[in-house]
Amino acid sequence: MTQHGTEGHAGEERRGAAGSGGAGALAVLELLSRQEPPERFAELVDQARESGVEGAELSELTRAVHLATGVGHALARRERCEAGLDALADTARDLTLSYGLEDLLRTVVRRAKRLLDLDLACLALSYGTAHEVRVVHASEGVLTPLDQAGCATALDEDGLGALVHARGEPVWTEDYLQDRRFAHTAGLDAFVRNEGLRAVLAVPLRVGGVVAGVLYGVDRRARRYTSGEVALVASLADLAAVAAGRAGLLDRTRAEVAELEQDSSRARTALTRMRYTGEAHGRIMNLILAGGDLRHVAEAAGDALDACVVIRDPGGRVLASTGEFEGLDEAAVAKAALDAHAGRRPVRADTAAGLDAHNAHEGDEGVAARRRTWVAPVIAGSEDLGVLVVRAAIPLTGEDERLLELAAQSVALLLLMQRSTAVAEGPVRDELLDDLLTEPRHAPQQITQRARRLGLDLRRPHVVVVARAEGGEPGRAVVWASSYAYRMSGLKTVQGGSVVLLLPGTDASAAAKAVSAELGPLLGHPVSVGAAGPGWSADSVSRLYQEALRCLDAMSALGGAGTAASVDDLGFLGLLLSDDHDVDGFIQSAIGPVLEYDAERFTDLIRTLEAYFASGGSPTNAAEALHVHPNTVSRRLERIGELLGTEWQRPGQVLEVQLALRLQRTRDVLARRRVTVAEPRPAASAVDRTGPALGG
């Protein structure tokens, strides 16, 4: 329609309105049919007054306009209601989709804001178990820099939210700050004032008949919410509550499925590790059955655990190793070994009690290395066969610990098999040692060949150890000795009720102590151990055996039964008991450091010692004999104490020092005499040479 036509039509309406009442009513109906805004109806009345219409006709027109306005409002409400229902139906369809709970709540508040043309919509929903309650917030609309959860949280703590939770029904207000029906709090009022909020509508979300949350509609202008609007939002809240329950169930189901997947993954990982553990154990056992030794078993265990492995006997001696441990804390390993044998399971080295003070002074790398260090017991029944010390590249898992335990059991089996082999070969090896102890003066080459067939080289250094059990049955000691000799690559026999061992090595004292430390706890009663050596030939075995026996007898005579010592440990008694009477060795062990100090620094400590003993242990008398100040003698004695040890003046050591001084002095005198005798005499004169002849 053109502008001219529109103005003409409006003119006709004005003329109709100015005319009869029927014409005015018709004009009102035409405006109503075109759904003109309410102000157009008011213009008809104004135009009629200007045209001079009054009385009954003006009243009828006014009445018609009033009725038309009401009809228009009713039509508008119906349209809004239909639109709301359509939007609610669309929302219901949306809520049937597979939403997560938080996405669902955001959809609900977005729909609520659009349904009532709100400035802001927010929601707070509590869900979960009685022991773990979660609160989810969602909001739609423009807020100040406060977080989105702030609106729902503030409204939920006090005011309308509290009423909704208490009553279980919708609550609204046209202007919150001016409404005195609610208990106002300073915090909530400040929040509402800062946000510029006025009209508020709060609707409950019921889950299982319980108010689990509240949906809020908020306007920044005063607004009266109609019953239809409240009902519409309440319907939306009911739909949201059902969908939220479904979404919460879906979230829980997803969480359970995820947890089941994790459990399944862990189970698959554990199964894989168990399979790997079984295969690794199988390889170690096949290695043992194929004749592998301890070194091969240690290497196989190290490869399976990605670790360095050391096998030790009960005395701490290394039987086999795949490498060296740097910075190994022996105190922690010893404590862990005790705990491992007590619990019969592998123990981590840093779990040993009493090491906290040590940890405080240890670097991070040392602590980390010790946390990767494990000790596993090697046991057979109640018998302690040793330990496995393992340092892994990474921390061990539970299955790794199981593999470590199986590796320790495999080592125990191999040690028992070696013991059985040693027992089986025992007669042959015993016969060889028996022949060596009887001073083999015939067929030495035959003896040497027999030893080589058994894997022995008698030209290498060796010691002889004699162990005598002080009570109890000797049978168990004999079985142990067979295994020990086999492990140490030595020989064993029994002579006069005592176990005799020929072992490779140069330190007879250490060998005696090692035998005592392992055999004593096994038998449960004291063991006396004597040792001598080293020797470097087959002929030396018998001599060392006799010295070890004399050492053992001397220990018993001196009340040292149940202890371990070598000939060298007995000092001057060992010198007397030894067949070769190693005077030089005795002097060196007793006063060697003092002799070396005098030789290097041109001092006179030896002479001071002699003067000190000659004066009855008096520094003052010794100073007079040496023509020096007593303080000088005291300082020299302090230096001697530093060289010989703080206990050098104890009765036993003093006797050895005095004997060594006497032997040293005698040896020096003899040496000077040999030099004097060896010097050529001066040439005699002719008279001397011919005197007798010539005189005759």
C-alpha positions as CSV (number, residue, x, y, z in Angstrom):
1,M,0.0,0.0,0.0
2,T,1.3,3.4,-0.9
3,Q,1.8,6.3,1.5
4,H,-1.1,8.1,-0.1
5,G,-3.3,5.1,0.3
6,T,-2.4,4.6,3.9
7,E,-3.1,8.2,4.8
8,G,-6.4,8.0,3.0
9,H,-7.3,4.9,4.9
10,A,-6.3,6.5,8.2
11,G,-8.5,9.5,7.2
12,E,-11.4,7.2,6.6
13,E,-10.9,5.7,10.0
14,R,-10.8,9.2,11.6
15,R,-14.0,10.2,9.7
16,G,-15.6,6.9,10.7
17,A,-14.6,7.4,14.3
18,A,-16.0,10.9,14.1
19,G,-19.2,9.6,12.6
20,S,-21.8,7.3,14.1
21,G,-21.1,4.8,16.8
22,G,-21.3,1.9,14.4
23,A,-18.7,3.4,12.2
24,G,-16.4,4.0,15.2
25,A,-16.8,0.4,16.3
26,L,-16.0,-0.7,12.8
27,A,-12.8,1.3,12.8
28,V,-11.8,-0.3,16.1
29,L,-12.4,-3.7,14.7
30,E,-10.3,-2.8,11.6
31,L,-7.4,-1.8,14.0
32,L,-7.9,-4.9,16.0
33,S,-7.8,-7.1,12.8
34,R,-4.5,-5.5,11.8
35,Q,-3.1,-6.0,15.3
36,E,-2.2,-2.4,15.6
37,P,-0.5,-1.3,18.8
38,P,-2.6,0.0,21.7
39,E,-1.7,3.7,21.0
40,R,-3.5,3.6,17.7
41,F,-6.7,2.7,19.6
42,A,-6.2,5.7,21.9
43,E,-5.8,8.0,18.8
44,L,-9.4,7.0,17.7
45,V,-10.8,8.4,21.0
46,D,-8.7,11.6,20.7
47,Q,-9.8,12.1,17.1
48,A,-13.5,11.6,18.0
49,R,-13.2,14.3,20.7
50,E,-11.6,16.7,18.3
51,S,-14.4,16.0,15.7
52,G,-17.0,17.0,18.3
53,V,-18.2,13.5,19.1
54,E,-19.5,13.4,22.6
55,G,-22.2,11.8,24.8
56,A,-23.3,8.3,24.1
57,E,-21.4,8.0,20.9
58,L,-18.1,8.9,22.6
59,S,-18.9,6.5,25.4
60,E,-19.6,3.7,23.0
61,L,-16.3,4.4,21.2
62,T,-14.4,4.5,24.4
63,R,-16.0,1.2,25.5
64,A,-15.1,-0.4,22.1
65,V,-11.5,0.8,22.3
66,H,-11.2,-0.6,25.9
67,L,-12.6,-4.0,24.9
68,A,-10.4,-4.1,21.8
69,T,-7.3,-3.3,23.9
70,G,-8.2,-6.2,26.3
71,V,-8.7,-8.5,23.3
72,G,-5.3,-7.4,22.0
73,H,-3.6,-8.1,25.3
74,A,-5.2,-11.5,25.5
75,L,-4.1,-12.3,22.0
76,A,-0.6,-11.2,22.8
77,R,-0.5,-13.3,26.0
78,R,-1.8,-16.3,24.0
79,E,0.9,-15.7,21.4
80,R,3.5,-15.5,24.1
81,C,2.2,-18.6,25.8
82,E,2.2,-20.5,22.5
83,A,5.8,-19.2,21.9
84,G,6.8,-20.3,25.4
85,L,5.2,-23.7,24.9
86,D,7.0,-24.1,21.5
87,A,10.2,-23.0,23.2
88,L,9.6,-25.5,26.0
89,A,8.9,-28.3,23.5
90,D,12.1,-27.4,21.7
91,T,13.9,-27.4,25.0
92,A,12.5,-30.8,25.9
93,R,13.8,-32.1,22.6
94,D,17.2,-30.6,23.2
95,L,17.4,-32.1,26.6
96,T,16.9,-35.6,25.2
97,L,20.3,-35.3,23.5
98,S,23.4,-36.8,25.1
99,Y,24.7,-33.9,27.2
100,G,27.3,-33.9,29.9
101,L,25.9,-32.4,33.1
102,E,27.6,-29.1,32.8
103,D,26.7,-28.7,29.1
104,L,23.1,-29.5,30.0
105,L,22.9,-26.9,32.7
106,R,24.3,-24.2,30.4
107,T,21.6,-25.1,27.8
108,V,18.9,-24.8,30.5
109,V,19.9,-21.3,31.7
110,R,20.2,-20.2,28.1
111,R,16.7,-21.3,27.3
112,A,15.3,-19.8,30.5
113,K,16.9,-16.4,29.6
114,R,15.2,-16.5,26.2
115,L,11.8,-17.7,27.4
116,L,11.2,-14.7,29.7
117,D,13.6,-12.3,28.0
118,L,15.6,-12.0,31.1
119,D,18.8,-10.0,31.7
120,L,20.4,-12.9,33.5
121,A,19.7,-16.5,34.3
122,C,21.8,-18.7,36.6
123,L,21.5,-22.1,38.3
124,A,23.1,-24.0,41.2
125,L,22.7,-27.8,41.4
126,S,24.0,-30.2,44.1
127,Y,24.5,-33.9,43.2
128,G,26.7,-36.8,44.2
129,T,26.8,-39.2,47.1
130,A,26.3,-38.4,50.8
131,H,30.0,-38.6,51.3
132,E,30.9,-36.5,48.2
133,V,28.6,-33.7,47.2
134,R,29.5,-31.6,44.1
135,V,27.9,-28.3,43.3
136,V,27.7,-27.3,39.6
137,H,27.0,-23.7,38.6
138,A,25.9,-22.3,35.2
139,S,25.0,-18.8,34.2
140,E,23.9,-16.9,31.1
141,G,24.0,-13.1,30.8
142,V,26.3,-10.2,31.3
143,L,28.0,-10.0,34.7
144,T,30.5,-7.7,36.2
145,P,34.0,-9.1,36.6
146,L,32.7,-11.5,39.4
147,D,32.9,-15.1,38.3
148,Q,29.8,-16.7,36.8
149,A,29.3,-18.9,39.8
150,G,29.1,-15.8,42.0
151,C,25.5,-15.0,41.1
152,A,24.0,-18.5,41.8
153,T,26.2,-18.9,44.9
154,A,25.2,-15.5,46.4
155,L,21.5,-16.1,45.7
156,D,21.7,-19.7,46.9
157,E,23.2,-19.0,50.3
158,D,20.6,-16.5,51.6
159,G,17.4,-14.8,50.4
160,L,15.3,-16.4,47.7
161,G,17.4,-19.6,47.3
162,A,17.0,-20.4,51.0
163,L,13.3,-20.0,50.8
164,V,13.0,-22.2,47.7
165,H,15.0,-24.9,49.5
166,A,12.8,-24.6,52.6
167,R,9.4,-24.4,50.8
168,G,10.1,-26.4,47.7
169,E,8.1,-24.0,45.5
170,P,8.8,-20.9,43.3
171,V,9.5,-17.6,44.9
172,W,9.8,-14.2,43.1
173,T,10.0,-10.5,43.8
174,E,9.5,-7.4,41.6
175,D,12.3,-5.5,43.4
176,Y,14.5,-7.5,45.7
177,L,16.1,-4.6,47.6
178,Q,12.7,-3.0,48.3
179,D,10.9,-6.3,49.2
180,R,10.8,-6.8,53.0
181,R,9.4,-10.3,52.8
182,F,12.9,-11.7,52.8
183,A,15.5,-11.8,55.5
184,H,18.2,-9.5,54.0
185,T,21.9,-10.0,54.6
186,A,24.6,-7.5,54.1
187,G,26.6,-9.7,51.7
188,L,23.7,-10.6,49.4
189,D,22.3,-7.1,49.4
190,A,25.8,-5.8,48.5
191,F,26.0,-8.3,45.7
192,V,22.6,-7.4,44.3
193,R,23.3,-3.7,44.6
194,N,26.7,-4.0,42.9
195,E,25.2,-6.0,40.0
196,G,22.3,-3.7,39.6
197,L,19.7,-6.5,40.0
198,R,16.1,-5.9,40.9
199,A,13.4,-8.5,39.9
200,V,14.3,-12.1,40.8
201,L,12.5,-15.3,40.1
202,A,13.7,-18.5,41.8
203,V,12.3,-22.0,40.8
204,P,13.2,-25.3,42.4
205,L,14.8,-28.2,40.5
206,R,13.5,-31.4,42.1
207,V,15.3,-34.7,41.8
208,G,13.5,-37.6,43.3
209,G,11.2,-35.3,45.2
210,V,14.1,-33.4,46.8
211,V,15.1,-29.9,46.0
212,A,18.6,-30.4,44.5
213,G,19.0,-27.0,42.9
214,V,17.5,-23.7,42.1
215,L,17.0,-22.0,38.7
216,Y,17.1,-18.1,38.9
217,G,15.8,-15.5,36.5
218,V,17.0,-12.0,37.1
219,D,16.2,-8.6,35.6
220,R,17.9,-5.3,36.1
221,R,14.5,-3.5,36.1
222,A,11.4,-3.9,38.3
223,R,9.2,-6.5,36.8
224,R,6.1,-8.4,37.9
225,Y,6.3,-12.1,36.8
226,T,2.9,-13.5,35.8
227,S,1.7,-16.8,36.9
228,G,2.1,-18.1,33.3
229,E,5.7,-17.0,33.2
230,V,6.3,-18.7,36.6
231,A,4.6,-21.8,35.4
232,L,6.6,-21.8,32.2
233,V,10.0,-21.5,34.0
234,A,8.8,-24.1,36.6
235,S,8.1,-26.5,33.7
236,L,11.5,-25.9,32.3
237,A,13.0,-26.5,35.8
238,D,11.2,-29.9,36.0
239,L,12.5,-30.9,32.6
240,A,15.9,-29.7,33.6
241,A,15.8,-31.7,36.8
242,V,14.9,-34.9,34.9
243,A,17.5,-34.3,32.3
244,A,20.1,-33.5,35.0
245,G,19.4,-36.7,36.8
246,R,19.8,-38.5,33.5
247,A,23.0,-36.6,32.7
248,G,24.4,-37.2,36.2
249,L,23.7,-40.9,35.8
250,L,25.4,-40.8,32.4
251,D,28.4,-39.0,33.9
252,R,28.6,-41.6,36.7
253,T,28.3,-44.4,34.2
254,R,31.0,-42.8,32.1
255,A,33.2,-42.5,35.2
256,E,32.5,-46.1,36.1
257,V,33.3,-47.2,32.5
258,A,36.5,-45.1,32.6
259,E,37.4,-46.7,35.9
260,L,36.7,-50.1,34.5
261,E,38.9,-49.4,31.6
262,Q,41.7,-48.3,33.9
263,D,41.2,-51.4,35.9
264,S,41.3,-53.5,32.8
265,S,44.4,-51.7,31.6
266,R,46.0,-52.3,35.0
267,A,45.0,-55.9,34.9
268,R,46.4,-56.3,31.4
269,T,49.6,-54.6,32.5
270,A,49.8,-56.8,35.6
271,L,49.2,-59.9,33.4
272,T,51.9,-58.8,31.0
273,R,54.3,-58.3,34.0
274,M,53.3,-61.7,35.4
275,R,53.9,-63.3,32.1
276,Y,57.3,-61.5,31.8
277,T,58.1,-62.6,35.4
278,G,57.3,-66.2,34.6
279,E,59.3,-66.2,31.5
280,A,62.3,-64.5,33.2
281,H,62.1,-67.1,36.0
282,G,61.9,-69.8,33.5
283,R,65.1,-68.6,31.7
284,I,66.9,-68.5,35.0
285,M,65.8,-72.0,35.9
286,N,66.8,-73.3,32.5
287,L,70.2,-71.7,32.9
288,I,70.7,-73.5,36.2
289,L,69.6,-76.8,34.8
290,A,71.9,-76.3,31.9
291,G,74.9,-76.0,34.3
292,G,75.1,-72.3,34.6
293,D,77.0,-70.8,37.6
294,L,76.3,-68.0,39.9
295,R,77.7,-65.3,37.6
296,H,75.3,-66.5,34.8
297,V,72.4,-66.4,37.1
298,A,73.3,-62.9,38.3
299,E,73.6,-61.7,34.7
300,A,70.2,-63.2,33.8
301,A,68.5,-61.6,36.9
302,G,70.2,-58.3,36.1
303,D,68.9,-58.3,32.5
304,A,65.4,-59.2,33.7
305,L,65.3,-56.4,36.3
306,D,67.4,-53.9,34.4
307,A,69.6,-53.7,37.4
308,C,73.1,-54.4,38.8
309,V,73.1,-57.6,40.9
310,V,75.6,-58.8,43.5
311,I,75.3,-62.2,45.2
312,R,76.9,-62.4,48.6
313,D,77.4,-65.2,51.1
314,P,76.3,-64.9,54.8
315,G,79.7,-63.4,55.6
316,G,79.3,-60.6,53.1
317,R,81.8,-62.0,50.6
318,V,80.9,-61.4,46.9
319,L,80.2,-64.7,45.2
320,A,79.1,-63.2,41.8
321,S,78.5,-59.7,40.5
322,T,77.3,-58.0,37.3
323,G,79.1,-54.7,38.1
324,E,80.3,-52.4,40.8
325,F,78.0,-50.4,43.1
326,E,79.2,-46.8,43.5
327,G,78.5,-45.3,47.0
328,L,76.9,-48.4,48.4
329,D,75.7,-47.8,52.0
330,E,76.9,-50.9,53.7
331,A,75.1,-50.0,57.0
332,A,71.8,-49.7,55.1
333,V,72.4,-53.0,53.3
334,A,73.3,-54.8,56.5
335,K,70.2,-53.6,58.2
336,A,68.0,-54.4,55.2
337,A,69.6,-57.9,55.1
338,L,68.5,-58.5,58.7
339,D,65.0,-57.3,57.9
340,A,64.9,-59.3,54.7
341,H,65.8,-62.6,56.5
342,A,63.3,-61.8,59.3
343,G,60.5,-61.2,56.9
344,R,61.7,-63.7,54.3
345,R,61.0,-61.2,51.5
346,P,63.0,-58.5,49.6
347,V,63.5,-55.2,51.4
348,R,64.4,-51.8,50.1
349,A,67.7,-50.5,51.6
350,D,66.3,-47.1,52.6
351,T,63.4,-48.7,54.6
352,A,65.7,-49.8,57.3
353,A,65.0,-47.9,60.6
354,G,67.5,-45.6,62.2
355,L,68.9,-44.2,59.0
356,D,67.1,-40.8,59.0
357,A,70.1,-39.1,60.5
358,H,72.2,-40.5,57.7
359,N,69.7,-39.4,55.1
360,A,69.9,-35.8,56.4
361,H,73.6,-35.6,55.4
362,E,73.3,-37.6,52.2
363,G,72.9,-36.0,48.8
364,D,69.8,-36.3,46.6
365,E,71.6,-38.7,44.3
366,G,72.7,-40.9,47.1
367,V,69.2,-41.1,48.6
368,A,67.7,-41.8,45.1
369,A,70.3,-44.6,44.5
370,R,69.5,-46.2,47.9
371,R,65.8,-46.1,47.2
372,R,66.6,-48.2,44.1
373,T,68.7,-50.6,46.1
374,W,67.0,-53.8,47.3
375,V,68.2,-56.7,49.4
376,A,66.6,-60.2,48.9
377,P,67.3,-63.1,51.3
378,V,68.8,-66.3,49.8
379,I,67.4,-68.9,52.2
380,A,66.8,-72.7,52.2
381,G,64.4,-73.6,54.9
382,S,65.9,-71.9,58.0
383,E,69.4,-71.8,56.6
384,D,70.9,-68.5,55.6
385,L,72.8,-68.9,52.3
386,G,73.4,-65.2,51.7
387,V,71.7,-62.2,50.0
388,L,71.1,-60.7,46.6
389,V,71.9,-57.0,46.5
390,V,70.2,-55.2,43.6
391,R,70.4,-51.6,42.4
392,A,67.8,-51.0,39.7
393,A,67.9,-48.4,37.0
394,I,64.3,-47.3,37.9
395,P,62.2,-48.1,41.0
396,L,61.0,-51.6,41.1
397,T,57.2,-52.4,40.9
398,G,55.4,-55.1,42.7
399,E,56.0,-57.7,40.0
400,D,59.6,-56.7,39.9
401,E,59.8,-57.5,43.6
402,R,58.2,-60.9,42.9
403,L,60.8,-61.5,40.2
404,L,63.6,-60.5,42.6
405,E,62.2,-63.0,45.2
406,L,62.1,-65.8,42.6
407,A,65.7,-64.9,41.5
408,A,66.8,-65.3,45.1
409,Q,65.1,-68.6,45.3
410,S,66.9,-69.7,42.1
411,V,70.2,-68.7,43.6
412,A,69.4,-70.7,46.8
413,L,68.6,-73.7,44.6
414,L,71.9,-73.4,42.7
415,L,73.8,-73.1,46.0
416,L,72.1,-76.3,47.2
417,M,72.9,-78.0,43.9
418,Q,76.6,-76.9,44.2
419,R,76.6,-78.3,47.8
420,S,75.2,-81.6,46.5
421,T,77.9,-81.6,43.8
422,A,80.5,-80.8,46.3
423,V,79.3,-83.7,48.5
424,A,79.3,-86.0,45.5
425,E,82.8,-85.1,44.5
426,G,83.9,-85.0,48.1
427,P,85.8,-88.3,48.3
428,V,88.0,-87.4,45.4
429,R,88.8,-83.9,46.6
430,D,89.2,-85.2,50.2
431,E,91.8,-87.8,49.1
432,L,93.8,-85.1,47.4
433,L,93.9,-82.9,50.5
434,D,94.7,-85.9,52.6
435,D,97.7,-86.6,50.4
436,L,98.8,-83.0,50.6
437,L,98.7,-83.1,54.4
438,T,101.0,-86.1,54.6
439,E,104.0,-84.2,53.1
440,P,103.9,-85.7,49.5
441,R,107.6,-86.4,48.8
442,H,107.0,-88.8,46.0
443,A,105.4,-88.1,42.6
444,P,104.9,-84.3,43.0
445,Q,104.0,-84.0,39.4
446,Q,101.2,-86.5,39.9
447,I,99.8,-84.5,42.8
448,T,99.9,-81.3,40.7
449,Q,98.1,-83.0,37.8
450,R,95.4,-84.3,40.2
451,A,94.9,-80.8,41.5
452,R,94.6,-79.3,38.1
453,R,91.9,-81.9,37.1
454,L,89.9,-80.5,40.1
455,G,90.5,-76.9,38.9
456,L,93.2,-76.1,41.5
457,D,96.6,-74.5,40.8
458,L,98.8,-75.1,43.9
459,R,101.4,-72.6,42.6
460,R,99.0,-69.8,43.4
461,P,98.8,-68.5,47.0
462,H,96.7,-70.5,49.4
463,V,96.1,-70.8,53.1
464,V,95.1,-73.6,55.4
465,V,92.2,-73.3,57.9
466,V,91.4,-75.7,60.7
467,A,88.0,-75.4,62.3
468,R,87.0,-77.4,65.5
469,A,83.5,-77.3,66.8
470,E,83.3,-76.8,70.5
471,G,80.5,-79.2,71.2
472,G,77.7,-80.6,69.1
473,E,77.7,-83.1,66.2
474,P,80.4,-82.5,63.6
475,G,78.3,-83.9,60.7
476,R,76.6,-80.7,59.9
477,A,79.9,-78.9,59.9
478,V,81.3,-81.4,57.4
479,V,78.4,-80.9,55.0
480,W,78.8,-77.2,55.2
481,A,82.6,-77.4,54.7
482,S,82.0,-79.4,51.4
483,S,79.8,-76.6,50.1
484,Y,82.0,-73.8,51.3
485,A,85.1,-75.4,49.8
486,Y,83.3,-75.8,46.5
487,R,82.1,-72.2,46.5
488,M,85.6,-70.9,47.4
489,S,87.3,-73.2,44.8
490,G,89.3,-75.0,47.5
491,L,89.5,-78.4,49.2
492,K,88.2,-79.9,52.4
493,T,88.8,-82.9,54.5
494,V,88.4,-84.0,58.1
495,Q,91.4,-84.8,60.3
496,G,91.1,-85.7,64.0
497,G,87.5,-84.5,64.3
498,S,88.4,-81.0,62.8
499,V,87.5,-79.6,59.4
500,V,90.5,-78.7,57.3
501,L,90.2,-76.3,54.4
502,L,92.7,-75.4,51.8
503,L,91.5,-72.1,50.4
504,P,92.9,-69.7,47.8
505,G,94.2,-66.4,49.1
506,T,97.0,-64.6,51.0
507,D,95.2,-63.4,54.2
508,A,95.1,-66.3,56.6
509,S,93.5,-64.2,59.4
510,A,90.6,-63.0,57.1
511,A,90.0,-66.6,56.0
512,A,89.8,-67.8,59.6
513,K,87.4,-65.0,60.6
514,A,85.2,-65.7,57.5
515,V,84.9,-69.4,58.3
516,S,84.1,-68.6,62.0
517,A,81.4,-66.0,61.0
518,E,79.6,-68.5,58.7
519,L,80.0,-71.8,60.5
520,G,79.4,-70.6,64.1
521,P,75.8,-69.3,63.5
522,L,75.0,-72.4,61.4
523,L,76.0,-74.8,64.2
524,G,74.6,-72.6,67.0
525,H,77.6,-73.1,69.2
526,P,81.2,-71.8,69.3
527,V,83.8,-72.8,66.7
528,S,87.6,-72.5,67.2
529,V,89.4,-71.6,64.0
530,G,93.1,-71.5,63.4
531,A,94.8,-70.6,60.1
532,A,98.3,-70.3,58.6
533,G,99.7,-69.1,55.3
534,P,100.1,-68.2,52.6
535,G,102.0,-70.9,50.7
536,W,102.9,-71.2,47.0
537,S,103.5,-74.9,46.4
538,A,102.1,-78.3,47.1
539,D,104.9,-78.9,49.6
540,S,103.8,-76.0,51.7
541,V,100.4,-77.4,52.5
542,S,101.6,-79.9,55.1
543,R,103.7,-77.2,56.8
544,L,100.8,-74.7,56.9
545,Y,98.6,-77.4,58.3
546,Q,100.9,-78.1,61.2
547,E,101.2,-74.4,61.9
548,A,97.4,-74.0,61.9
549,L,97.1,-76.9,64.3
550,R,99.7,-75.4,66.7
551,C,97.9,-72.0,66.4
552,L,94.6,-73.8,67.3
553,D,96.2,-75.5,70.3
554,A,97.8,-72.3,71.5
555,M,94.4,-70.5,71.3
556,S,92.9,-73.3,73.5
557,A,95.8,-73.1,76.0
558,L,95.4,-69.4,76.2
559,G,91.7,-69.6,76.9
560,G,90.7,-68.5,73.4
561,A,88.5,-71.4,72.5
562,G,85.6,-70.3,70.2
563,T,87.6,-67.6,68.5
564,A,89.4,-67.3,65.2
565,A,93.0,-66.3,64.6
566,S,96.0,-67.0,62.4
567,V,99.6,-67.5,63.2
568,D,100.3,-63.9,62.4
569,D,97.6,-62.8,64.8
570,L,99.4,-64.4,67.7
571,G,102.4,-62.1,67.5
572,F,105.7,-63.5,69.0
573,L,103.8,-66.7,69.8
574,G,103.1,-67.1,66.2
575,L,106.8,-66.6,65.5
576,L,107.6,-69.4,67.8
577,L,104.8,-71.6,66.4
578,S,105.8,-71.0,62.8
579,D,108.2,-73.4,61.0
580,D,110.0,-70.7,59.0
581,H,110.4,-68.3,62.0
582,D,109.8,-65.2,60.0
583,V,111.8,-62.8,62.2
584,D,111.7,-60.0,59.6
585,G,107.9,-60.3,59.3
586,F,107.5,-60.2,63.1
587,I,109.7,-57.1,63.5
588,Q,107.9,-55.4,60.7
589,S,104.5,-56.1,62.2
590,A,105.6,-55.0,65.7
591,I,107.7,-51.9,65.2
592,G,107.9,-51.5,61.4
593,P,106.2,-48.1,61.2
594,V,108.8,-46.7,63.8
595,L,111.7,-48.1,61.8
596,E,110.4,-46.6,58.6
597,Y,109.8,-43.2,60.3
598,D,113.4,-43.1,61.6
599,A,114.8,-44.0,58.2
600,E,112.8,-41.4,56.3
601,R,113.2,-38.5,58.8
602,F,116.6,-39.4,60.4
603,T,114.9,-39.4,63.8
604,D,115.8,-41.5,66.9
605,L,112.5,-43.0,68.0
606,I,113.8,-46.6,68.2
607,R,116.6,-45.5,70.5
608,T,114.1,-43.5,72.6
609,L,111.9,-46.7,72.9
610,E,114.9,-48.7,74.1
611,A,115.8,-46.0,76.7
612,Y,112.2,-45.8,77.8
613,F,112.0,-49.6,78.5
614,A,115.5,-49.7,80.0
615,S,114.4,-47.0,82.5
616,G,111.4,-48.9,83.6
617,G,108.9,-46.8,81.6
618,S,110.0,-43.5,83.1
619,P,110.2,-40.6,80.6
620,T,112.4,-38.6,83.0
621,N,115.0,-41.4,83.4
622,A,114.9,-42.0,79.7
623,A,115.6,-38.3,79.1
624,E,118.7,-38.4,81.4
625,A,120.0,-41.5,79.5
626,L,119.5,-39.8,76.2
627,H,120.7,-36.4,77.4
628,V,117.6,-34.6,76.2
629,H,114.8,-32.8,77.9
630,P,111.9,-34.9,79.4
631,N,109.4,-33.0,77.2
632,T,111.3,-34.2,74.1
633,V,110.9,-37.8,75.3
634,S,107.2,-37.2,75.9
635,R,106.7,-35.8,72.4
636,R,108.6,-38.7,70.9
637,L,106.4,-41.2,72.8
638,E,103.3,-39.4,71.5
639,R,104.7,-39.8,68.0
640,I,105.3,-43.5,68.6
641,G,101.7,-43.9,69.8
642,E,100.5,-42.3,66.5
643,L,102.6,-44.8,64.6
644,L,101.9,-48.0,66.6
645,G,98.4,-47.2,67.8
646,T,97.0,-45.9,71.0
647,E,97.1,-49.3,72.7
648,W,100.8,-50.0,72.1
649,Q,101.6,-49.8,75.8
650,R,99.1,-52.6,76.7
651,P,100.8,-55.6,78.3
652,G,100.5,-57.9,75.3
653,Q,101.6,-55.4,72.7
654,V,104.4,-54.0,74.9
655,L,105.8,-57.5,75.2
656,E,105.9,-57.9,71.4
657,V,107.4,-54.4,71.0
658,Q,110.2,-55.2,73.5
659,L,110.8,-58.6,71.8
660,A,111.0,-56.9,68.4
661,L,113.4,-54.3,69.7
662,R,115.6,-57.0,71.2
663,L,115.5,-59.0,67.9
664,Q,116.2,-55.9,65.9
665,R,119.2,-54.9,68.1
666,T,120.6,-58.5,67.9
667,R,120.1,-58.5,64.1
668,D,122.0,-55.2,63.8
669,V,124.9,-56.5,66.0
670,L,125.1,-59.6,63.9
671,A,125.0,-57.6,60.7
672,R,127.9,-55.4,61.9
673,R,129.9,-58.5,62.9
674,R,129.4,-60.0,59.4
675,V,130.6,-56.7,57.8
676,T,133.7,-56.7,60.1
677,V,134.6,-60.2,59.3
678,A,134.1,-59.6,55.6
679,E,136.5,-56.6,55.5
680,P,140.1,-57.5,54.3
681,R,142.9,-57.2,56.9
682,P,145.9,-54.7,56.4
683,A,148.9,-56.1,54.4
684,A,151.7,-57.4,56.7
685,S,155.4,-56.1,56.5
686,A,158.2,-58.2,55.1
687,V,159.6,-58.7,58.6
688,D,156.1,-59.9,59.8
689,R,155.8,-62.3,56.8
690,T,159.3,-63.8,57.2
691,G,160.0,-63.2,60.7
692,P,160.0,-66.8,62.0
693,A,162.0,-68.1,59.0
694,L,164.4,-65.3,59.2
695,G,164.7,-65.4,62.9
696,G,165.7,-69.1,62.8
